[in-house]
Amino acid sequence: MTQAEDPKADAALDALLSQAAHDVEAAPDHWVDRVVADAAAWQPDPAAGQVAAPGFMAQVADFLGGWTGMGGLATACAAGLFFGLTQPELVTPTLGIVDAGQEDLFDLAQDALLPDDMLFFEEG
């Protein structure tokens, strides 16, 4: 709803506002000092708000996915070193494949991965 403009009410309000503007008293000094001290106490300390930038290693760890990513990377590196540095005679017993030829490996993978009714690529 809108109110109808009343020139008498506007003039009375203007008179009250102009009188209030001229009758301004200064605040007591002790009150101003207390307000300023209270405001200064609530201001944050600029040195406490600064956070140091993360170091180089922290940035690298974050790039790799945090500690979980770095753990996976360390595990992959350890496995790579194991398979790269051990002799082939030591790797085959460790993996459970003893004297397996290429056909034996194919049969082992075929039996492990595919059920009997899905051997569609078998000859005959």
N, CA, C and O atoms as a GROMACS GRO file, in nm:
protein
  496
    1MET      N    1   0.084  -0.117   0.000
    1MET     CA    2   0.000   0.000   0.000
    1MET      C    3   0.088   0.124   0.000
    1MET      O    4   0.197   0.126   0.058
    2THR      N    5   0.042   0.221  -0.062
    2THR     CA    6   0.114   0.348  -0.064
    2THR      C    7   0.039   0.448   0.020
    2THR      O    8  -0.084   0.447   0.029
    3GLN      N    9   0.117   0.536   0.083
    3GLN     CA   10   0.055   0.640   0.164
    3GLN      C   11   0.044   0.768   0.080
    3GLN      O   12   0.129   0.799  -0.003
    4ALA      N   13  -0.061   0.837   0.105
    4ALA     CA   14  -0.079   0.966   0.037
    4ALA      C   15   0.020   1.065   0.095
    4ALA      O   16   0.044   1.066   0.216
    5GLU      N   17   0.074   1.146   0.011
    5GLU     CA   18   0.172   1.244   0.057
    5GLU      C   19   0.099   1.356   0.132
    5GLU      O   20   0.002   1.414   0.084
    6ASP      N   21   0.153   1.384   0.252
    6ASP     CA   22   0.096   1.489   0.335
    6ASP      C   23   0.200   1.598   0.350
    6ASP      O   24   0.301   1.577   0.417
    7PRO      N   25   0.179   1.716   0.289
    7PRO     CA   26   0.281   1.820   0.298
    7PRO      C   27   0.305   1.869   0.440
    7PRO      O   28   0.417   1.908   0.473
    8LYS      N   29   0.203   1.866   0.526
    8LYS     CA   30   0.221   1.912   0.665
    8LYS      C   31   0.313   1.815   0.741
    8LYS      O   32   0.398   1.858   0.820
    9ALA      N   33   0.295   1.683   0.718
    9ALA     CA   34   0.379   1.585   0.787
    9ALA      C   35   0.524   1.597   0.740
    9ALA      O   36   0.616   1.586   0.820
   10ASP      N   37   0.542   1.620   0.611
   10ASP     CA   38   0.678   1.635   0.559
   10ASP      C   39   0.745   1.760   0.615
   10ASP      O   40   0.864   1.756   0.648
   11ALA      N   41   0.673   1.868   0.628
   11ALA     CA   42   0.729   1.992   0.681
   11ALA      C   43   0.764   1.975   0.828
   11ALA      O   44   0.867   2.025   0.873
   12ALA      N   45   0.678   1.904   0.904
   12ALA     CA   46   0.706   1.882   1.046
   12ALA      C   47   0.830   1.792   1.062
   12ALA      O   48   0.913   1.816   1.150
   13LEU      N   49   0.840   1.692   0.979
   13LEU     CA   50   0.957   1.605   0.986
   13LEU      C   51   1.084   1.680   0.949
   13LEU      O   52   1.188   1.662   1.012
   14ASP      N   53   1.077   1.764   0.848
   14ASP     CA   54   1.194   1.844   0.810
   14ASP      C   55   1.235   1.937   0.923
   14ASP      O   56   1.355   1.955   0.946
   15ALA      N   57   1.141   1.996   0.992
   15ALA     CA   58   1.172   2.086   1.104
   15ALA      C   59   1.239   2.009   1.217
   15ALA      O   60   1.336   2.058   1.276
   16LEU      N   61   1.190   1.888   1.248
   16LEU     CA   62   1.252   1.808   1.354
   16LEU      C   63   1.395   1.766   1.317
   16LEU      O   64   1.484   1.768   1.401
   17LEU      N   65   1.415   1.728   1.192
   17LEU     CA   66   1.548   1.686   1.150
   17LEU      C   67   1.647   1.802   1.148
   17LEU      O   68   1.763   1.783   1.186
   18SER      N   69   1.606   1.919   1.107
   18SER     CA   70   1.697   2.034   1.106
   18SER      C   71   1.730   2.078   1.248
   18SER      O   72   1.843   2.118   1.275
   19GLN      N   73   1.632   2.071   1.342
   19GLN     CA   74   1.659   2.104   1.482
   19GLN      C   75   1.757   2.003   1.542
   19GLN      O   76   1.846   2.041   1.618
   20ALA      N   77   1.741   1.875   1.509
   20ALA     CA   78   1.832   1.773   1.562
   20ALA      C   79   1.973   1.791   1.506
   20ALA      O   80   2.071   1.762   1.575
   21ALA      N   81   1.983   1.838   1.383
   21ALA     CA   82   2.115   1.860   1.324
   21ALA      C   83   2.187   1.975   1.393
   21ALA      O   84   2.310   1.973   1.402
   22HIS      N   85   2.116   2.074   1.442
   22HIS     CA   86   2.179   2.190   1.507
   22HIS      C   87   2.205   2.165   1.654
   22HIS      O   88   2.295   2.228   1.711
   23ASP      N   89   2.133   2.077   1.718
   23ASP     CA   90   2.146   2.054   1.861
   23ASP      C   91   2.240   1.938   1.894
   23ASP      O   92   2.224   1.874   1.998
   24VAL      N   93   2.335   1.911   1.809
   24VAL     CA   94   2.427   1.798   1.831
   24VAL      C   95   2.527   1.836   1.939
   24VAL      O   96   2.592   1.940   1.933
   25GLU      N   97   2.536   1.747   2.039
   25GLU     CA   98   2.636   1.768   2.144
   25GLU      C   99   2.750   1.670   2.119
   25GLU      O  100   2.729   1.558   2.073
   26ALA      N  101   2.868   1.712   2.150
   26ALA     CA  102   2.984   1.625   2.135
   26ALA      C  103   2.980   1.518   2.243
   26ALA      O  104   2.939   1.543   2.356
   27ALA      N  105   3.023   1.398   2.207
   27ALA     CA  106   3.027   1.289   2.303
   27ALA      C  107   3.139   1.315   2.404
   27ALA      O  108   3.241   1.374   2.369
   28PRO      N  109   3.120   1.271   2.527
   28PRO     CA  110   3.227   1.292   2.628
   28PRO      C  111   3.354   1.216   2.587
   28PRO      O  112   3.348   1.110   2.526
   29ASP      N  113   3.467   1.273   2.621
   29ASP     CA  114   3.595   1.216   2.581
   29ASP      C  115   3.617   1.076   2.640
   29ASP      O  116   3.669   0.988   2.571
   30HIS      N  117   3.580   1.054   2.763
   30HIS     CA  118   3.600   0.923   2.825
   30HIS      C  119   3.517   0.816   2.754
   30HIS      O  120   3.561   0.702   2.743
   31TRP      N  121   3.400   0.852   2.706
   31TRP     CA  122   3.315   0.755   2.634
   31TRP      C  123   3.376   0.722   2.497
   31TRP      O  124   3.378   0.605   2.458
   32VAL      N  125   3.426   0.822   2.426
   32VAL     CA  126   3.490   0.801   2.296
   32VAL      C  127   3.614   0.715   2.313
   32VAL      O  128   3.637   0.625   2.232
   33ASP      N  129   3.695   0.741   2.416
   33ASP     CA  130   3.815   0.662   2.441
   33ASP      C  131   3.779   0.515   2.469
   33ASP      O  132   3.846   0.424   2.421
   34ARG      N  133   3.674   0.494   2.546
   34ARG     CA  134   3.631   0.358   2.578
   34ARG      C  135   3.581   0.284   2.453
   34ARG      O  136   3.609   0.165   2.436
   35VAL      N  137   3.508   0.353   2.367
   35VAL     CA  138   3.459   0.292   2.243
   35VAL      C  139   3.575   0.258   2.150
   35VAL      O  140   3.576   0.150   2.090
   36VAL      N  141   3.671   0.347   2.136
   36VAL     CA  142   3.786   0.324   2.049
   36VAL      C  143   3.871   0.208   2.103
   36VAL      O  144   3.920   0.127   2.025
   37ALA      N  145   3.889   0.200   2.235
   37ALA     CA  146   3.966   0.092   2.293
   37ALA      C  147   3.895  -0.043   2.273
   37ALA      O  148   3.960  -0.144   2.245
   38ASP      N  149   3.765  -0.042   2.286
   38ASP     CA  150   3.689  -0.166   2.266
   38ASP      C  151   3.696  -0.208   2.119
   38ASP      O  152   3.708  -0.327   2.089
   39ALA      N  153   3.687  -0.113   2.028
   39ALA     CA  154   3.696  -0.146   1.885
   39ALA      C  155   3.836  -0.199   1.851
   39ALA      O  156   3.848  -0.291   1.770
   40ALA      N  157   3.939  -0.143   1.910
   40ALA     CA  158   4.075  -0.190   1.883
   40ALA      C  159   4.096  -0.331   1.937
   40ALA      O  160   4.172  -0.409   1.879
   41ALA      N  161   4.030  -0.364   2.048
   41ALA     CA  162   4.044  -0.499   2.103
   41ALA      C  163   3.979  -0.603   2.013
   41ALA      O  164   4.024  -0.718   2.010
   42TRP      N  165   3.877  -0.566   1.940
   42TRP     CA  166   3.808  -0.662   1.852
   42TRP      C  167   3.874  -0.675   1.716
   42TRP      O  168   3.838  -0.765   1.640
   43GLN      N  169   3.968  -0.590   1.682
   43GLN     CA  170   4.036  -0.598   1.552
   43GLN      C  171   4.129  -0.717   1.550
   43GLN      O  172   4.199  -0.742   1.648
   44PRO      N  173   4.133  -0.792   1.439
   44PRO     CA  174   4.224  -0.908   1.434
   44PRO      C  175   4.369  -0.862   1.423
   44PRO      O  176   4.400  -0.756   1.369
   45ASP      N  177   4.458  -0.946   1.478
   45ASP     CA  178   4.601  -0.918   1.470
   45ASP      C  179   4.648  -0.950   1.329
   45ASP      O  180   4.632  -1.064   1.285
   46PRO      N  181   4.706  -0.855   1.256
   46PRO     CA  182   4.744  -0.882   1.116
   46PRO      C  183   4.850  -0.991   1.104
   46PRO      O  184   4.850  -1.065   1.005
   47ALA      N  185   4.940  -1.004   1.200
   47ALA     CA  186   5.044  -1.106   1.191
   47ALA      C  187   4.987  -1.245   1.217
   47ALA      O  188   5.038  -1.343   1.162
   48ALA      N  189   4.884  -1.255   1.298
   48ALA     CA  190   4.827  -1.386   1.330
   48ALA      C  191   4.744  -1.442   1.214
   48ALA      O  192   4.727  -1.563   1.205
   49GLY      N  193   4.695  -1.358   1.129
   49GLY     CA  194   4.611  -1.403   1.019
   49GLY      C  195   4.687  -1.454   0.898
   49GLY      O  196   4.627  -1.513   0.808
   50GLN      N  197   4.816  -1.433   0.894
   50GLN     CA  198   4.894  -1.475   0.778
   50GLN      C  199   4.933  -1.622   0.791
   50GLN      O  200   4.984  -1.664   0.895
   51VAL      N  201   4.908  -1.697   0.687
   51VAL     CA  202   4.942  -1.839   0.684
   51VAL      C  203   5.058  -1.856   0.587
   51VAL      O  204   5.056  -1.803   0.476
   52ALA      N  205   5.157  -1.930   0.630
   52ALA     CA  206   5.274  -1.952   0.544
   52ALA      C  207   5.234  -2.036   0.424
   52ALA      O  208   5.151  -2.127   0.435
   53ALA      N  209   5.291  -2.005   0.311
   53ALA     CA  210   5.264  -2.082   0.189
   53ALA      C  211   5.322  -2.222   0.205
   53ALA      O  212   5.427  -2.240   0.267
   54PRO      N  213   5.254  -2.323   0.148
   54PRO     CA  214   5.307  -2.459   0.160
   54PRO      C  215   5.440  -2.472   0.087
   54PRO      O  216   5.464  -2.406  -0.014
   55GLY      N  217   5.526  -2.558   0.141
   55GLY     CA  218   5.658  -2.579   0.083
   55GLY      C  219   5.651  -2.661  -0.045
   55GLY      O  220   5.544  -2.704  -0.088
   56PHE      N  221   5.768  -2.682  -0.103
   56PHE     CA  222   5.775  -2.753  -0.231
   56PHE      C  223   5.727  -2.897  -0.217
   56PHE      O  224   5.650  -2.944  -0.301
   57MET      N  225   5.771  -2.966  -0.112
   57MET     CA  226   5.732  -3.106  -0.095
   57MET      C  227   5.583  -3.119  -0.067
   57MET      O  228   5.520  -3.216  -0.110
   58ALA      N  229   5.525  -3.024   0.004
   58ALA     CA  230   5.381  -3.028   0.030
   58ALA      C  231   5.304  -3.008  -0.101
   58ALA      O  232   5.199  -3.069  -0.121
   59GLN      N  233   5.354  -2.923  -0.189
   59GLN     CA  234   5.289  -2.903  -0.318
   59GLN      C  235   5.301  -3.028  -0.404
   59GLN      O  236   5.206  -3.064  -0.474
   60VAL      N  237   5.417  -3.094  -0.402
   60VAL     CA  238   5.435  -3.218  -0.478
   60VAL      C  239   5.342  -3.327  -0.426
   60VAL      O  240   5.279  -3.398  -0.504
   61ALA      N  241   5.332  -3.340  -0.293
   61ALA     CA  242   5.244  -3.440  -0.233
   61ALA      C  243   5.099  -3.412  -0.269
   61ALA      O  244   5.023  -3.505  -0.296
   62ASP      N  245   5.059  -3.287  -0.270
   62ASP     CA  246   4.922  -3.252  -0.308
   62ASP      C  247   4.898  -3.282  -0.456
   62ASP      O  248   4.789  -3.327  -0.492
   63PHE      N  249   4.996  -3.259  -0.540
   63PHE     CA  250   4.983  -3.287  -0.683
   63PHE      C  251   4.967  -3.437  -0.709
   63PHE      O  252   4.894  -3.476  -0.800
   64LEU      N  253   5.035  -3.520  -0.629
   64LEU     CA  254   5.029  -3.665  -0.647
   64LEU      C  255   4.906  -3.727  -0.584
   64LEU      O  256   4.888  -3.849  -0.593
   65GLY      N  257   4.822  -3.650  -0.521
   65GLY     CA  258   4.699  -3.703  -0.463
   65GLY      C  259   4.704  -3.720  -0.314
   65GLY      O  260   4.624  -3.795  -0.258
   66GLY      N  261   4.793  -3.653  -0.248
   66GLY     CA  262   4.803  -3.663  -0.102
   66GLY      C  263   4.878  -3.789  -0.062
   66GLY      O  264   4.951  -3.849  -0.141
   67TRP      N  265   4.857  -3.828   0.065
   67TRP     CA  266   4.931  -3.943   0.117
   67TRP      C  267   4.885  -4.072   0.053
   67TRP      O  268   4.965  -4.165   0.039
   68THR      N  269   4.759  -4.083   0.015
   68THR     CA  270   4.713  -4.207  -0.047
   68THR      C  271   4.776  -4.224  -0.185
   68THR      O  272   4.816  -4.335  -0.221
   69GLY      N  273   4.785  -4.119  -0.261
   69GLY     CA  274   4.850  -4.128  -0.392
   69GLY      C  275   4.997  -4.157  -0.380
   69GLY      O  276   5.053  -4.234  -0.459
   70MET      N  277   5.062  -4.096  -0.282
   70MET     CA  278   5.204  -4.123  -0.264
   70MET      C  279   5.228  -4.265  -0.215
   70MET      O  280   5.330  -4.325  -0.249
   71GLY      N  281   5.135  -4.320  -0.135
   71GLY     CA  282   5.148  -4.458  -0.091
   71GLY      C  283   5.136  -4.555  -0.206
   71GLY      O  284   5.212  -4.652  -0.214
   72GLY      N  285   5.043  -4.530  -0.298
   72GLY     CA  286   5.029  -4.615  -0.417
   72GLY      C  287   5.151  -4.605  -0.507
   72GLY      O  288   5.195  -4.704  -0.564
   73LEU      N  289   5.204  -4.485  -0.519
   73LEU     CA  290   5.324  -4.466  -0.600
   73LEU      C  291   5.444  -4.538  -0.539
   73LEU      O  292   5.524  -4.597  -0.612
   74ALA      N  293   5.457  -4.533  -0.408
   74ALA     CA  294   5.567  -4.602  -0.342
   74ALA      C  295   5.553  -4.754  -0.358
   74ALA      O  296   5.652  -4.824  -0.377
   75THR      N  297   5.429  -4.804  -0.350
   75THR     CA  298   5.408  -4.948  -0.369
   75THR      C  299   5.442  -4.990  -0.511
   75THR      O  300   5.505  -5.093  -0.531
   76ALA      N  301   5.401  -4.911  -0.609
   76ALA     CA  302   5.433  -4.942  -0.748
   76ALA      C  303   5.583  -4.936  -0.772
   76ALA      O  304   5.637  -5.018  -0.846
   77CYS      N  305   5.651  -4.841  -0.711
   77CYS     CA  306   5.797  -4.833  -0.725
   77CYS      C  307   5.865  -4.954  -0.662
   77CYS      O  308   5.960  -5.008  -0.719
   78ALA      N  309   5.816  -4.997  -0.545
   78ALA     CA  310   5.876  -5.114  -0.481
   78ALA      C  311   5.855  -5.239  -0.565
   78ALA      O  312   5.946  -5.321  -0.579
   79ALA      N  313   5.736  -5.256  -0.622
   79ALA     CA  314   5.710  -5.372  -0.708
   79ALA      C  315   5.797  -5.366  -0.833
   79ALA      O  316   5.850  -5.468  -0.876
   80GLY      N  317   5.811  -5.249  -0.891
   80GLY     CA  318   5.896  -5.234  -1.009
   80GLY      C  319   6.041  -5.267  -0.980
   80GLY      O  320   6.108  -5.332  -1.060
   81LEU      N  321   6.089  -5.222  -0.865
   81LEU     CA  322   6.226  -5.257  -0.828
   81LEU      C  323   6.242  -5.407  -0.806
   81LEU      O  324   6.342  -5.466  -0.845
   82PHE      N  325   6.142  -5.469  -0.742
   82PHE     CA  326   6.149  -5.613  -0.719
   82PHE      C  327   6.157  -5.688  -0.851
   82PHE      O  328   6.245  -5.773  -0.868
   83PHE      N  329   6.066  -5.659  -0.945
   83PHE     CA  330   6.065  -5.731  -1.072
   83PHE      C  331   6.182  -5.694  -1.160
   83PHE      O  332   6.226  -5.774  -1.243
   84GLY      N  333   6.234  -5.574  -1.144
   84GLY     CA  334   6.345  -5.532  -1.227
   84GLY      C  335   6.479  -5.583  -1.180
   84GLY      O  336   6.568  -5.607  -1.261
   85LEU      N  337   6.496  -5.601  -1.050
   85LEU     CA  338   6.626  -5.640  -0.998
   85LEU      C  339   6.641  -5.789  -0.974
   85LEU      O  340   6.754  -5.838  -0.966
   86THR      N  341   6.532  -5.862  -0.962
   86THR     CA  342   6.544  -6.006  -0.937
   86THR      C  343   6.570  -6.081  -1.067
   86THR      O  344   6.534  -6.034  -1.175
   87GLN      N  345   6.631  -6.197  -1.055
   87GLN     CA  346   6.660  -6.280  -1.171
   87GLN      C  347   6.532  -6.353  -1.214
   87GLN      O  348   6.446  -6.380  -1.130
   88PRO      N  349   6.518  -6.384  -1.341
   88PRO     CA  350   6.397  -6.453  -1.386
   88PRO      C  351   6.374  -6.586  -1.316
   88PRO      O  352   6.259  -6.628  -1.301
   89GLU      N  353   6.480  -6.653  -1.272
   89GLU     CA  354   6.462  -6.780  -1.202
   89GLU      C  355   6.395  -6.760  -1.067
   89GLU      O  356   6.329  -6.850  -1.017
   90LEU      N  357   6.411  -6.642  -1.007
   90LEU     CA  358   6.350  -6.614  -0.878
   90LEU      C  359   6.207  -6.563  -0.890
   90LEU      O  360   6.128  -6.579  -0.797
   91VAL      N  361   6.173  -6.503  -1.002
   91VAL     CA  362   6.042  -6.443  -1.018
   91VAL      C  363   5.935  -6.547  -1.045
   91VAL      O  364   5.825  -6.538  -0.991
   92THR      N  365   5.964  -6.648  -1.128
   92THR     CA  366   5.861  -6.746  -1.164
   92THR      C  367   5.812  -6.827  -1.046
   92THR      O  368   5.691  -6.847  -1.036
   93PRO      N  369   5.896  -6.876  -0.953
   93PRO     CA  370   5.839  -6.945  -0.836
   93PRO      C  371   5.762  -6.851  -0.745
   93PRO      O  372   5.665  -6.892  -0.681
   94THR      N  373   5.804  -6.725  -0.739
   94THR     CA  374   5.735  -6.629  -0.654
   94THR      C  375   5.594  -6.605  -0.705
   94THR      O  376   5.502  -6.588  -0.626
   95LEU      N  377   5.578  -6.603  -0.835
   95LEU     CA  378   5.446  -6.581  -0.893
   95LEU      C  379   5.364  -6.708  -0.902
   95LEU      O  380   5.246  -6.701  -0.935
   96GLY      N  381   5.422  -6.824  -0.874
   96GLY     CA  382   5.348  -6.949  -0.879
   96GLY      C  383   5.346  -7.014  -1.015
   96GLY      O  384   5.267  -7.105  -1.038
   97ILE      N  385   5.430  -6.971  -1.104
   97ILE     CA  386   5.436  -7.029  -1.239
   97ILE      C  387   5.570  -7.101  -1.250
   97ILE      O  388   5.675  -7.036  -1.260
   98VAL      N  389   5.568  -7.231  -1.249
   98VAL     CA  390   5.691  -7.309  -1.253
   98VAL      C  391   5.699  -7.381  -1.387
   98VAL      O  392   5.612  -7.461  -1.421
   99ASP      N  393   5.802  -7.353  -1.460
   99ASP     CA  394   5.827  -7.416  -1.590
   99ASP      C  395   5.704  -7.413  -1.680
   99ASP      O  396   5.666  -7.515  -1.737
  100ALA      N  397   5.645  -7.300  -1.692
  100ALA     CA  398   5.525  -7.288  -1.775
  100ALA      C  399   5.566  -7.238  -1.912
  100ALA      O  400   5.632  -7.134  -1.925
  101GLY      N  401   5.526  -7.310  -2.014
  101GLY     CA  402   5.548  -7.265  -2.150
  101GLY      C  403   5.438  -7.168  -2.189
  101GLY      O  404   5.349  -7.139  -2.109
  102GLN      N  405   5.444  -7.120  -2.312
  102GLN     CA  406   5.346  -7.023  -2.356
  102GLN      C  407   5.206  -7.084  -2.362
  102GLN      O  408   5.108  -7.018  -2.327
  103GLU      N  409   5.195  -7.208  -2.406
  103GLU     CA  410   5.065  -7.273  -2.413
  103GLU      C  411   5.008  -7.296  -2.273
  103GLU      O  412   4.888  -7.281  -2.251
  104ASP      N  413   5.095  -7.331  -2.180
  104ASP     CA  414   5.050  -7.353  -2.043
  104ASP      C  415   4.999  -7.224  -1.980
  104ASP      O  416   4.900  -7.224  -1.908
  105LEU      N  417   5.068  -7.114  -2.008
  105LEU     CA  418   5.023  -6.986  -1.956
  105LEU      C  419   4.888  -6.947  -2.014
  105LEU      O  420   4.802  -6.894  -1.943
  106PHE      N  421   4.870  -6.973  -2.144
  106PHE     CA  422   4.742  -6.942  -2.206
  106PHE      C  423   4.630  -7.026  -2.144
  106PHE      O  424   4.522  -6.975  -2.117
  107ASP      N  425   4.657  -7.155  -2.122
  107ASP     CA  426   4.556  -7.241  -2.060
  107ASP      C  427   4.527  -7.199  -1.917
  107ASP      O  428   4.412  -7.202  -1.873
  108LEU      N  429   4.630  -7.159  -1.844
  108LEU     CA  430   4.611  -7.113  -1.707
  108LEU      C  431   4.524  -6.988  -1.703
  108LEU      O  432   4.433  -6.978  -1.620
  109ALA      N  433   4.552  -6.892  -1.792
  109ALA     CA  434   4.471  -6.770  -1.797
  109ALA      C  435   4.330  -6.801  -1.844
  109ALA      O  436   4.234  -6.741  -1.795
  110GLN      N  437   4.316  -6.893  -1.938
  110GLN     CA  438   4.184  -6.929  -1.990
  110GLN      C  439   4.100  -6.994  -1.881
  110GLN      O  440   3.982  -6.962  -1.868
  111ASP      N  441   4.158  -7.081  -1.804
  111ASP     CA  442   4.083  -7.147  -1.697
  111ASP      C  443   4.049  -7.051  -1.585
  111ASP      O  444   3.942  -7.062  -1.523
  112ALA      N  445   4.137  -6.956  -1.557
  112ALA     CA  446   4.114  -6.866  -1.445
  112ALA      C  447   4.014  -6.756  -1.479
  112ALA      O  448   3.938  -6.713  -1.392
  113LEU      N  449   4.013  -6.711  -1.604
  113LEU     CA  450   3.933  -6.594  -1.638
  113LEU      C  451   3.798  -6.626  -1.698
  113LEU      O  452   3.702  -6.550  -1.678
  114LEU      N  453   3.786  -6.736  -1.771
  114LEU     CA  454   3.662  -6.763  -1.842
  114LEU      C  455   3.599  -6.893  -1.793
  114LEU      O  456   3.669  -6.993  -1.775
  115PRO      N  457   3.470  -6.894  -1.772
  115PRO     CA  458   3.403  -7.019  -1.738
  115PRO      C  459   3.399  -7.112  -1.860
  115PRO      O  460   3.424  -7.069  -1.972
  116ASP      N  461   3.368  -7.238  -1.836
  116ASP     CA  462   3.372  -7.339  -1.943
  116ASP      C  463   3.274  -7.310  -2.055
  116ASP      O  464   3.305  -7.340  -2.171
  117ASP      N  465   3.159  -7.254  -2.026
  117ASP     CA  466   3.061  -7.232  -2.132
  117ASP      C  467   3.091  -7.109  -2.218
  117ASP      O  468   3.019  -7.081  -2.313
  118MET      N  469   3.195  -7.035  -2.186
  118MET     CA  470   3.228  -6.915  -2.264
  118MET      C  471   3.357  -6.934  -2.344
  118MET      O  472   3.417  -6.835  -2.384
  119LEU      N  473   3.399  -7.053  -2.367
  119LEU     CA  474   3.522  -7.075  -2.441
  119LEU      C  475   3.492  -7.076  -2.592
  119LEU      O  476   3.515  -7.177  -2.659
  120PHE      N  477   3.443  -6.968  -2.641
  120PHE     CA  478   3.402  -6.958  -2.782
  120PHE      C  479   3.520  -6.950  -2.875
  120PHE      O  480   3.504  -6.977  -2.994
  121PHE      N  481   3.638  -6.914  -2.827
  121PHE     CA  482   3.752  -6.900  -2.916
  121PHE      C  483   3.834  -7.029  -2.928
  121PHE      O  484   3.937  -7.031  -2.995
  122GLU      N  485   3.790  -7.133  -2.865
  122GLU     CA  486   3.860  -7.261  -2.870
  122GLU      C  487   3.835  -7.329  -3.005
  122GLU      O  488   3.726  -7.320  -3.061
  123GLU      N  489   3.935  -7.395  -3.054
  123GLU     CA  490   3.921  -7.461  -3.184
  123GLU      C  491   3.835  -7.587  -3.169
  123GLU      O  492   3.832  -7.653  -3.065
  124GLY      N  493   3.764  -7.618  -3.282
  124GLY     CA  494   3.695  -7.744  -3.294
  124GLY      C  495   3.562  -7.741  -3.240
  124GLY      O  496   3.492  -7.841  -3.243
   0.00000   0.00000   0.00000
